[in-house]
Amino acid sequence: MTEQRPLSARAEELLEAAYGYALTHGLADLSLRPLAADIGTSPRVLLYLFGSKDGLVRALLARARTDELAILERLRRDSSAADLPAAVITVWQWLADPAHRDLLTLWLEGYGRSLTHPDGPWKHFAELTVTEWLATLAQFQPQTQRKSQAGTDRRTAALAILRGAMLDLLATGDLDRISSAVGKLAQTL
């Protein structure tokens, strides 16, 4: 994703309000008029502050990534996640929390759109997500495993378990079934 210039206080305020709107309504069919009306501004102000609709979408995705990175930082500091299986369980507990459903749905939308529209405002969103999660998961592996192929395979499997479980949970809401599977699969890592 491209580097964003620093935002003014007003732009930050509107970005936060637009982020709340995006969490509820998504980004795929984002229309500036309803968004602006909902957050108490005009489409022209949004275009002025963010340069274009794509600029606003990029800013919203960057804002979503800020939340994602905060999750990763909490995981890094969480002493209960002493190894890769424990890290997977800790992340799963966060992903399974119903309070995070809107963020996960927005994340999924950004991830999917970055695959289907790789040159748009979604550019590199999915790739950066994978890279950051793999780097975080590596921290929960013994130093000798981190650079080995086996270590790479284990954290790739961990990420695949988490991503697949999250998709399944968002689709079905079947927390008990999916949590049981995540717990069993985490122990194989």
N, C-alpha and C positions, 0 to 999 in steps of 0.2 A: 504494500500500500504506500502511496506517496506521503511524504512528510507534510504535515499540516502546519500552517503558520499559526502563531499564537492568536487566540481569540480575545476580543474585547469582553468586558464584563457583561455587556448586553448580549453578545453572541453566546457566551457561556450560559447565561440564564435561559436563553431561547433554546440552546442545544439540550439542556437538561429537560426542559418542558417537552421538546420534540422527541427526546429519548423516551420519556414516559409514554408519549403518544405511540411511538414505534413499538414499544413493548406490548402495547395493547392491540394495535392495528397492523403491525408488520410493516415491511418496507416494499414489498413487491409491487403493490398497486398504490404506492404513495402518491398522493395528489397534494400539491402545495396549498390549494384553497381550503380544503377541510382541515388540514394540519394547522395552517395559520389561524383559522377561525377558532380552533380548539385551544390553541396556546396564547391567544390574545395578541396577534400581530397580523401582518399582511404578507402575502406572497412576495411583494416587492422588497420588503425588509429582509426576508429570508434569502432572496436572491442576492441582495446587496451584501449581506453578511457572509454568505457562504459561496458566492460566485456563480452558482448554478444549482440545479436540483441534484446533479451528480456530486457536487461539492458538499451539499448537505448530507446526502447518503453516505459519502466517505466519512464525514464528521460523525455521523451516527454510528457507523461501523467501528470507527476508532473509539467511540465512547463505549460501545459494547465490549470491545477488546480490553478496555480499561477494567471493566468488571471481571473479564476472564483472567486477566493478569493478576488481579487482586486475589482471585481464587487460588491461582498457582502460588502466589506468595504465602497465603495462609497455609497451604499444603507444605511448603518448604519449612515453615516454622512449626508445624504440628509435630510435637514430639511423639505422639502415639503412632505416627506413621513411620515406624522404624525400618521397614523394608518394603519391597515392591508390593507384595500381597496386602500389607497393611495400608499402603498408600492407595491402592485400588479401592479398598473398602472405604477409606476416608473420603475419597473423591465420589464414590458411588453414593454415600450417605448425603453428600451435598447435592448431587445431581437428582436424587430421589425426593428431595424436599419440595413439596408442592409450591412453596413460596418462590421457587426459582423457575417455574414452568414458563413464564413469559420470556425470561431471559434466554432460556434454552431454545424456545421456539424461534426467537429472533436470531440466535446464534445459528440454528439449523438453516434458517432462511438465507442468512449471509453465506454460510458454507456452501449450500447448494447453488446459489446464484453465482458464486465465484467460480464454480465449475462450468456453469452453462453460459456465463457472460464474462469470460476471463479478461476482457479488455475494458470493462466498465468500471464503475466505482467499487465494485466488489473485488477487483484484481488482488490476487495473492491472499485473500482472507483465509481460505481453507488451508493453503500451504503454510502460512505463518502459524495458524492454529496447531497444525500437526507438529511443526518444528518446536514450538514452545512447550507443548505437552510432552513430547518425547524428551526434551532437555530436562524438564522437571522430574519426570519419572526416572530418568537416569540417576538422579541424586539419591534415590532410594535403593540403589544397587551397590554391592561392594565395588570398591575402586577397580579391582581386577576384572570385573564383569563389564564395566561401563563402556570400554572400547572394544570389547570382543563381539564377534558376530552373534554368539549366544545371548549376550546381554542386549544387543540391539533387537534380536528376535523376541526376547521376553518383554521388553517395554513396548515393542510394536504390538505384540499380542495383548498386552494390558490395555493399550489405547484402543485397540479394536474391540475388546470386551466392553470397555466403558462406552464407546461411541455406539456400538450396536445395542447395548442395554438401554442407553438413553433414548435412541430412536424407537425401540420397542415400547419403552415406558410412555413416551409421548404419544405413540399410536394407540396403545391399548389401556394404559393406566393400571396394568396388572403388576403392582408393586411386589407382592409376595412371591409370585413365580419368578420374576426377574431378579429380585434381590437374592433369592436362593441360588439361582444360577450364577450370579456374579460372585457370591461367596465361595461357591465350589470351584469356579474357574480361577479365582484369584489365588487359591491355594496351589494351583498347578504351576504358578509362575516361579 
